[in-house]
Structures are given as C-alpha cells and as structure tokens.
Amino acid sequence: MVSLIKVIKELLICTMKNIIAQMILRKNLILKLIRLESGLIKVN
C-alpha cells in the first residue's frame, strides 16, 4: 500500500510538472506572437 501511494504521488508530481511546463511554453509562444504582431504593426 505504501509503495502504491508513493507511485501515485510521483505520477501526480510528474503530471503537474508537465502541465506547468506546457503552460509556460504556451505563454512564451503567445508572448512571441504578440511581439511579432506588434513588430509587424510598427514596420507597417
């Protein structure tokens, strides 16, 4: 039982880390897109 709980905890931690990493990547992509759009507007 203890080992099962440990495995579940590790899985939860891994999934949380993955979700956070994906959120950060999406934020960075959105920021890059906004910068590109603002850059294009400035050029035009």
C-alpha positions as CSV (number, residue, x, y, z in Angstrom):
1,M,0.0,0.0,0.0
2,V,2.8,2.4,0.9
3,S,4.6,1.8,-2.4
4,L,1.3,2.3,-4.3
5,I,0.8,5.7,-2.6
6,K,4.4,6.7,-3.4
7,V,3.9,5.7,-7.1
8,I,0.6,7.7,-7.2
9,K,2.3,10.8,-5.6
10,E,5.2,10.6,-8.1
11,L,2.8,10.3,-11.0
12,L,0.8,13.4,-9.7
13,I,4.0,15.4,-9.3
14,C,5.1,14.4,-12.9
15,T,1.8,15.4,-14.4
16,M,1.8,18.7,-12.5
17,K,5.3,19.5,-13.7
18,N,4.3,18.6,-17.3
19,I,1.1,20.8,-17.1
20,I,3.2,23.8,-15.7
21,A,5.8,23.3,-18.4
22,Q,3.1,23.3,-21.1
23,M,1.5,26.4,-19.6
24,I,4.9,28.2,-19.6
25,L,5.6,27.2,-23.2
26,R,2.2,28.4,-24.3
27,K,2.7,31.7,-22.5
28,N,6.1,32.1,-24.2
29,L,4.5,31.3,-27.6
30,I,1.7,33.8,-27.1
31,L,4.2,36.5,-26.0
32,K,6.3,35.8,-29.1
33,L,3.2,36.0,-31.3
34,I,2.2,39.3,-29.7
35,R,5.8,40.7,-30.2
36,L,5.8,39.6,-33.8
37,E,2.4,41.2,-34.4
38,S,3.4,44.5,-32.7
39,G,6.7,44.4,-34.7
40,L,4.7,44.0,-37.9
41,I,2.4,46.8,-37.0
42,K,5.5,49.1,-36.2
43,V,7.0,48.1,-39.6
44,N,3.8,48.9,-41.4
